[in-house]
Amino acid sequence: MDSNGEYPKRFPAPIQAYDIHVYFYQTDPEQVTSIQELHRLLGRTFPKLQLFPICQRPVGPHVTGMFQGILTTPAEFGVVVPWLTLNRRGHSILVHPHTGDELRDHGPNAIWLGDRLPINFSILERFAH
């Protein structure tokens, strides 16, 4: 809080934003249907949320299919993450900051909703050096 008791409009440095990655097993038809419904519902519930299309295969350090969203303000974080906590439909969700340190952001600085899934850190290590 600032001196007026107001919450900040930006994340504390060095955090620039947060990513959400909502995972599913792309070979499981029930999970495919569930992720499509969750993606639509999330987009309808939070129409200003920067939401990306569903990736039907592993991409980057993510070892299963997923979709991604970006939380750009503390206020957005404060409503979307609690909503996902209650509406994730059993999907695992990685919530991680953008600080410029991909290894720490996807590892010790990450928050998990549901089960923790593996992350392919070797891909992130290539960008760290």
MDTraj code that builds the backbone (N, CA, C; nanometers):
import mdtraj as md
import numpy as np

residues = "MET ASP SER ASN GLY GLU TYR PRO LYS ARG PHE PRO ALA PRO ILE GLN ALA TYR ASP ILE HIS VAL TYR PHE TYR GLN THR ASP PRO GLU GLN VAL THR SER ILE GLN GLU LEU HIS ARG LEU LEU GLY ARG THR PHE PRO LYS LEU GLN LEU PHE PRO ILE CYS GLN ARG PRO VAL GLY PRO HIS VAL THR GLY MET PHE GLN GLY ILE LEU THR THR PRO ALA GLU PHE GLY VAL VAL VAL PRO TRP LEU THR LEU ASN ARG ARG GLY HIS SER ILE LEU VAL HIS PRO HIS THR GLY ASP GLU LEU ARG ASP HIS GLY PRO ASN ALA ILE TRP LEU GLY ASP ARG LEU PRO ILE ASN PHE SER ILE LEU GLU ARG PHE ALA HIS".split()
xyz = np.array([
    [0.0833, -0.1174, 0.0000],
    [0.0000, 0.0000, 0.0000],
    [0.0876, 0.1235, 0.0000],
    [0.0357, 0.2286, -0.0612],
    [0.1102, 0.3543, -0.0580],
    [0.0713, 0.4329, 0.0677],
    [0.1226, 0.5542, 0.0794],
    [0.0986, 0.6337, 0.1998],
    [-0.0480, 0.6725, 0.2172],
    [-0.1265, 0.6646, 0.1103],
    [-0.2697, 0.6940, 0.1185],
    [-0.3532, 0.5696, 0.1473],
    [-0.2879, 0.4555, 0.1668],
    [-0.3593, 0.3318, 0.1912],
    [-0.4144, 0.2676, 0.0651],
    [-0.3687, 0.3133, -0.0502],
    [-0.4140, 0.2597, -0.1792],
    [-0.3217, 0.1463, -0.2236],
    [-0.3806, 0.0471, -0.2890],
    [-0.2989, -0.0580, -0.3468],
    [-0.2345, -0.0052, -0.4744],
    [-0.1141, -0.0531, -0.5060],
    [-0.0433, -0.0024, -0.6242],
    [-0.1110, -0.0448, -0.7538],
    [-0.0900, 0.0337, -0.8565],
    [-0.1436, 0.0047, -0.9898],
    [-0.0504, -0.0870, -1.0675],
    [0.0731, -0.1011, -1.0200],
    [0.1732, -0.1860, -1.0854],
    [0.2251, -0.2885, -0.9863],
    [0.2819, -0.3947, -1.0408],
    [0.3459, -0.4947, -0.9571],
    [0.4755, -0.4379, -0.9015],
    [0.5206, -0.4873, -0.7873],
    [0.6487, -0.4406, -0.7344],
    [0.7634, -0.4847, -0.8256],
    [0.8618, -0.3990, -0.8416],
    [0.9798, -0.4307, -0.9229],
    [1.0490, -0.5525, -0.8622],
    [1.1009, -0.6406, -0.9421],
    [1.1152, -0.6356, -1.0877],
    [1.0017, -0.7030, -1.1646],
    [0.8887, -0.7313, -1.0976],
    [0.7790, -0.8005, -1.1662],
    [0.7106, -0.7048, -1.2630],
    [0.7008, -0.7477, -1.3891],
    [0.6362, -0.6668, -1.4923],
    [0.4933, -0.7125, -1.5187],
    [0.4662, -0.8412, -1.5018],
    [0.3351, -0.9015, -1.5264],
    [0.3404, -1.0435, -1.4723],
    [0.2290, -1.1146, -1.4841],
    [0.2220, -1.2568, -1.4513],
    [0.1635, -1.3316, -1.5697],
    [0.2144, -1.4518, -1.5932],
    [0.1559, -1.5444, -1.6903],
    [0.0725, -1.6466, -1.6159],
    [-0.0351, -1.6903, -1.6807],
    [-0.1061, -1.8101, -1.6369],
    [-0.0952, -1.9104, -1.7504],
    [-0.0666, -2.0344, -1.7170],
    [-0.0627, -2.1444, -1.8134],
    [-0.1585, -2.2508, -1.7608],
    [-0.2647, -2.2764, -1.8353],
    [-0.3665, -2.3739, -1.7961],
    [-0.3428, -2.4985, -1.8797],
    [-0.3089, -2.6100, -1.8143],
    [-0.2634, -2.7305, -1.8811],
    [-0.3755, -2.8328, -1.9018],
    [-0.3547, -2.9152, -2.0035],
    [-0.4442, -3.0273, -2.0293],
    [-0.3676, -3.1328, -2.1078],
    [-0.4197, -3.2557, -2.1046],
    [-0.3594, -3.3642, -2.1820],
    [-0.4326, -3.3724, -2.3153],
    [-0.3625, -3.3338, -2.4192],
    [-0.4229, -3.3197, -2.5521],
    [-0.4673, -3.4525, -2.6132],
    [-0.4264, -3.5657, -2.5573],
    [-0.4708, -3.6963, -2.6077],
    [-0.5962, -3.7460, -2.5355],
    [-0.6442, -3.6714, -2.4377],
    [-0.7629, -3.7091, -2.3610],
    [-0.8820, -3.6251, -2.4090],
    [-0.9761, -3.6858, -2.4812],
    [-1.0886, -3.6091, -2.5364],
    [-1.1678, -3.5310, -2.4311],
    [-1.1843, -3.5868, -2.3114],
    [-1.2563, -3.5151, -2.2059],
    [-1.1819, -3.3896, -2.1632],
    [-1.0490, -3.3995, -2.1544],
    [-0.9706, -3.2819, -2.1172],
    [-0.9709, -3.1775, -2.2281],
    [-0.9706, -3.2216, -2.3528],
    [-0.9762, -3.1274, -2.4652],
    [-1.1066, -3.0479, -2.4588],
    [-1.2171, -3.1183, -2.4384],
    [-1.3472, -3.0506, -2.4273],
    [-1.3492, -2.9564, -2.3077],
    [-1.2973, -3.0023, -2.1947],
    [-1.2957, -2.9222, -2.0728],
    [-1.2121, -2.7957, -2.0905],
    [-1.0952, -2.8082, -2.1540],
    [-1.0081, -2.6913, -2.1708],
    [-1.0717, -2.5905, -2.2661],
    [-1.1407, -2.6387, -2.3680],
    [-1.2096, -2.5483, -2.4600],
    [-1.3187, -2.4700, -2.3877],
    [-1.3950, -2.5397, -2.3026],
    [-1.5004, -2.4733, -2.2262],
    [-1.4421, -2.3725, -2.1275],
    [-1.3336, -2.4108, -2.0583],
    [-1.2706, -2.3206, -1.9620],
    [-1.2127, -2.1982, -2.0326],
    [-1.1518, -2.2182, -2.1469],
    [-1.0954, -2.1069, -2.2246],
    [-1.2056, -2.0080, -2.2627],
    [-1.3180, -2.0594, -2.3130],
    [-1.4309, -1.9729, -2.3500],
    [-1.4867, -1.8988, -2.2286],
    [-1.5057, -1.9713, -2.1187],
    [-1.5619, -1.9120, -1.9980],
    [-1.4693, -1.8045, -1.9407],
    [-1.3419, -1.8312, -1.9383],
    [-1.2452, -1.7332, -1.8885],
    [-1.2484, -1.6072, -1.9746],
    [-1.2524, -1.6248, -2.1054],
    [-1.2587, -1.5100, -2.1966],
    [-1.3868, -1.4296, -2.1815],
    [-1.4994, -1.4979, -2.1590],
    [-1.6276, -1.4271, -2.1391],
    [-1.6313, -1.3563, -2.0044],
    [-1.5773, -1.4205, -1.9028],
    [-1.5807, -1.3638, -1.7683],
    [-1.4872, -1.2442, -1.7557],
    [-1.3738, -1.2508, -1.8243],
    [-1.2735, -1.1431, -1.8187],
    [-1.2381, -1.1004, -1.9611],
    [-1.3267, -1.0256, -2.0260],
    [-1.3071, -0.9934, -2.1677],
    [-1.1833, -0.9086, -2.1966],
    [-1.1296, -0.8391, -2.0971],
    [-1.0093, -0.7581, -2.1196],
    [-0.8800, -0.8353, -2.0943],
    [-0.8918, -0.9584, -2.0440],
    [-0.7745, -1.0413, -2.0180],
    [-0.7052, -1.0755, -2.1498],
    [-0.5742, -1.0572, -2.1541],
    [-0.4970, -1.0972, -2.2727],
    [-0.4858, -1.2494, -2.2690],
    [-0.5620, -1.3142, -2.3569],
    [-0.5743, -1.4593, -2.3591],
    [-0.5320, -1.5111, -2.4959],
    [-0.4483, -1.6122, -2.4977],
    [-0.3960, -1.6677, -2.6217],
    [-0.4711, -1.7953, -2.6590],
    [-0.4665, -1.8350, -2.7859],
    [-0.5339, -1.9580, -2.8285],
    [-0.4774, -2.0813, -2.7581],
    [-0.5551, -2.1868, -2.7589],
    [-0.5143, -2.3137, -2.7003],
    [-0.4054, -2.3765, -2.7868],
    [-0.2962, -2.4178, -2.7232],
    [-0.1886, -2.4918, -2.7910],
    [-0.2187, -2.6402, -2.7740],
    [-0.2387, -2.7097, -2.8833],
    [-0.2774, -2.8508, -2.8790],
    [-0.1580, -2.9448, -2.8620],
    [-0.0394, -2.8884, -2.8432],
    [0.0801, -2.9711, -2.8264],
    [0.1748, -2.9006, -2.7299],
    [0.2720, -2.9706, -2.6768],
    [0.3705, -2.9042, -2.5914],
    [0.4440, -2.7946, -2.6678],
    [0.4718, -2.6852, -2.6004],
    [0.5447, -2.5740, -2.6619],
    [0.6362, -2.5123, -2.5561],
    [0.7574, -2.4762, -2.5976],
    [0.8532, -2.4189, -2.5034],
    [0.8802, -2.5151, -2.3896],
    [0.8825, -2.4643, -2.2670],
    [0.9118, -2.5513, -2.1532],
    [0.7909, -2.6305, -2.1037],
    [0.6773, -2.6137, -2.1671],
    [0.5534, -2.6769, -2.1225],
    [0.5393, -2.8139, -2.1889],
    [0.5190, -2.9176, -2.1076],
    [0.5264, -3.0551, -2.1573],
    [0.3913, -3.1135, -2.1985],
    [0.2842, -3.0362, -2.1850],
    [0.1528, -3.0792, -2.2320],
    [0.0874, -2.9613, -2.3042],
    [-0.0282, -2.9861, -2.3622],
    [-0.1047, -2.8772, -2.4212],
    [-0.1440, -2.7765, -2.3134],
    [-0.1700, -2.6531, -2.3555],
    [-0.2057, -2.5508, -2.2569],
    [-0.2581, -2.4284, -2.3301],
    [-0.3140, -2.3362, -2.2522],
    [-0.3345, -2.2011, -2.3030],
    [-0.2773, -2.1045, -2.2020],
    [-0.2480, -1.9857, -2.2505],
    [-0.1783, -1.8851, -2.1712],
    [-0.2593, -1.7572, -2.1655],
    [-0.2486, -1.6900, -2.0526],
    [-0.3024, -1.5557, -2.0362],
    [-0.1984, -1.4708, -1.9663],
    [-0.2097, -1.3393, -1.9822],
    [-0.1164, -1.2481, -1.9172],
    [-0.1943, -1.1533, -1.8271],
    [-0.1522, -1.1473, -1.7020],
    [-0.2113, -1.0583, -1.6026],
    [-0.1210, -0.9362, -1.5916],
    [-0.1725, -0.8196, -1.6275],
    [-0.0872, -0.7010, -1.6395],
    [-0.0950, -0.6046, -1.5222],
    [-0.1904, -0.6257, -1.4312],
    [-0.2023, -0.5370, -1.3153],
    [-0.2304, -0.6191, -1.1900],
    [-0.1970, -0.5647, -1.0734],
    [-0.2335, -0.6339, -0.9494],
    [-0.3844, -0.6552, -0.9368],
    [-0.4638, -0.5613, -0.9843],
    [-0.6095, -0.5776, -0.9766],
    [-0.6554, -0.6962, -1.0604],
    [-0.5986, -0.7102, -1.1802],
    [-0.6337, -0.8232, -1.2661],
    [-0.5925, -0.9544, -1.1996],
    [-0.4716, -0.9583, -1.1466],
    [-0.4244, -1.0759, -1.0738],
    [-0.5211, -1.1086, -0.9604],
    [-0.5636, -1.0057, -0.8884],
    [-0.6470, -1.0221, -0.7706],
    [-0.7855, -1.0780, -0.7961],
    [-0.8335, -1.0706, -0.9204],
    [-0.9642, -1.1295, -0.9504],
    [-0.9524, -1.2568, -1.0341],
    [-0.8564, -1.2620, -1.1254],
    [-0.8459, -1.3785, -1.2138],
    [-0.7927, -1.5005, -1.1397],
    [-0.6883, -1.4858, -1.0599],
    [-0.6307, -1.6019, -0.9913],
    [-0.7299, -1.6625, -0.8908],
    [-0.7982, -1.5842, -0.8084],
    [-0.8998, -1.6469, -0.7222],
    [-1.0122, -1.7132, -0.8025],
    [-1.0541, -1.6522, -0.9138],
    [-1.1576, -1.7132, -0.9981],
    [-1.1091, -1.8480, -1.0500],
    [-0.9846, -1.8531, -1.0994],
    [-0.9292, -1.9790, -1.1494],
    [-0.9182, -2.0833, -1.0381],
    [-0.8882, -2.0399, -0.9172],
    [-0.8795, -2.1327, -0.8043],
    [-1.0083, -2.2109, -0.7883],
    [-1.1208, -2.1440, -0.8084],
    [-1.2511, -2.2082, -0.7884],
    [-1.3098, -2.2688, -0.9157],
    [-1.2568, -2.2312, -1.0323],
    [-1.3186, -2.2718, -1.1593],
    [-1.2242, -2.3444, -1.2536],
    [-1.1165, -2.4008, -1.2034],
    [-1.0142, -2.4597, -1.2908],
    [-1.0519, -2.5958, -1.3469],
    [-1.1624, -2.6521, -1.3032],
    [-1.2150, -2.7788, -1.3551],
    [-1.1137, -2.8933, -1.3475],
    [-1.0324, -2.8923, -1.2450],
    [-0.9352, -2.9991, -1.2264],
    [-0.8053, -2.9819, -1.3020],
    [-0.7953, -2.8774, -1.3839],
    [-0.6723, -2.8545, -1.4598],
    [-0.5645, -2.7947, -1.3702],
    [-0.4412, -2.8319, -1.3967],
    [-0.3275, -2.7709, -1.3292],
    [-0.2977, -2.6375, -1.3954],
    [-0.2646, -2.5383, -1.3109],
    [-0.2374, -2.4042, -1.3625],
    [-0.1086, -2.3532, -1.3007],
    [-0.0188, -2.3085, -1.3864],
    [0.1049, -2.2431, -1.3446],
    [0.0829, -2.0929, -1.3525],
    [0.1110, -2.0236, -1.2444],
    [0.1046, -1.8770, -1.2399],
    [0.2462, -1.8314, -1.2085],
    [0.3067, -1.7564, -1.2986],
    [0.4448, -1.7152, -1.2729],
    [0.4690, -1.5699, -1.3125],
    [0.5611, -1.5049, -1.2388],
    [0.5916, -1.3656, -1.2693],
    [0.6830, -1.3523, -1.3908],
    [0.6843, -1.2330, -1.4463],
    [0.7824, -1.1932, -1.5476],
    [0.8809, -1.1003, -1.4775],
    [1.0004, -1.1516, -1.4481],
    [1.1031, -1.0675, -1.3853],
    [1.2274, -1.0554, -1.4723],
    [1.2305, -1.1318, -1.5822],
    [1.3497, -1.1374, -1.6655],
    [1.4362, -1.2584, -1.6353],
    [1.4028, -1.3335, -1.5315],
    [1.4769, -1.4544, -1.4955],
    [1.3837, -1.5742, -1.5158],
    [1.3821, -1.6274, -1.6381],
    [1.2878, -1.7333, -1.6748],
    [1.3001, -1.8580, -1.5870],
    [1.4224, -1.8936, -1.5499],
    [1.4420, -2.0132, -1.4675],
    [1.3762, -1.9966, -1.3305],
    [1.4016, -1.8865, -1.2657],
    [1.3410, -1.8623, -1.1339],
    [1.1908, -1.8393, -1.1457],
    [1.1487, -1.7692, -1.2519],
    [1.0053, -1.7398, -1.2674],
    [0.9230, -1.8672, -1.2852],
    [0.9744, -1.9626, -1.3626],
    [0.9023, -2.0887, -1.3857],
    [0.9275, -2.1914, -1.2744],
    [1.0244, -2.1646, -1.1884],
    [1.0607, -2.2581, -1.0817],
    [1.0212, -2.2059, -0.9450],
    [1.1192, -2.1592, -0.8664],
    [1.0887, -2.1234, -0.7274],
    [0.9938, -2.0041, -0.7112],
    [0.9821, -1.9181, -0.8117],
    [0.8920, -1.8032, -0.8002],
    [0.7501, -1.8333, -0.8481],
    [0.7259, -1.9550, -0.8937],
    [0.5954, -1.9913, -0.9497],
    [0.4951, -2.0290, -0.8416],
    [0.3682, -2.0108, -0.8759],
    [0.2548, -2.0527, -0.7940],
    [0.1800, -2.1583, -0.8747],
    [0.1391, -2.2654, -0.8099],
    [0.0623, -2.3702, -0.8768],
    [-0.0780, -2.3778, -0.8191],
    [-0.1759, -2.3876, -0.9066],
    [-0.3124, -2.4210, -0.8692],
    [-0.3333, -2.5639, -0.9168],
    [-0.3665, -2.6535, -0.8260],
    [-0.3771, -2.7940, -0.8629],
    [-0.2415, -2.8608, -0.8568],
    [-0.2308, -2.9738, -0.9260],
    [-0.1069, -3.0518, -0.9236],
    [0.0050, -2.9805, -0.9983],
    [0.1246, -2.9903, -0.9426],
    [0.2446, -2.9369, -1.0075],
    [0.2834, -3.0322, -1.1198],
    [0.3015, -2.9792, -1.2396],
    [0.3424, -3.0592, -1.3542],
    [0.4893, -3.0320, -1.3857],
    [0.5537, -3.1236, -1.4585],
    [0.6937, -3.1003, -1.4943],
    [0.7069, -2.9813, -1.5899],
    [0.8188, -2.9136, -1.5779],
    [0.8567, -2.8055, -1.6692],
    [0.9906, -2.8455, -1.7296],
    [1.0075, -2.8258, -1.8594],
    [1.1336, -2.8580, -1.9265],
    [1.2304, -2.7405, -1.9084],
    [1.3031, -2.7432, -1.7983],
    [1.3931, -2.6336, -1.7660],
    [1.5119, -2.6252, -1.8605],
    [1.5450, -2.7341, -1.9300],
    [1.6592, -2.7288, -2.0221],
    [1.6358, -2.6265, -2.1329],
    [1.5116, -2.6091, -2.1747],
    [1.4801, -2.5084, -2.2760],
    [1.5039, -2.3688, -2.2198],
    [1.4656, -2.3467, -2.0964],
    [1.4841, -2.2150, -2.0349],
    [1.6313, -2.1867, -2.0061],
    [1.7085, -2.2905, -1.9746],
    [1.8511, -2.2731, -1.9476],
    [1.9246, -2.2198, -2.0698],
    [1.8804, -2.2570, -2.1881],
    [1.9453, -2.2069, -2.3109],
    [1.9360, -2.0561, -2.3211],
    [1.8254, -2.0000, -2.2737],
    [1.8060, -1.8545, -2.2820],
    [1.8719, -1.7811, -2.1664],
    [1.9096, -1.8545, -2.0622],
    [1.9687, -1.7913, -1.9432],
    [2.1154, -1.7591, -1.9624],
    [2.1767, -1.8178, -2.0642],
    [2.3220, -1.7967, -2.0805],
    [2.3527, -1.7128, -2.2010],
])
top = md.Topology()
chain = top.add_chain()
for i, resn in enumerate(residues, 1):
    res = top.add_residue(resn, chain, resSeq=i)
    for name in ("N", "CA", "C"):
        top.add_atom(name, md.element.get_by_symbol(name[0]), res)
traj = md.Trajectory(xyz[None], top)
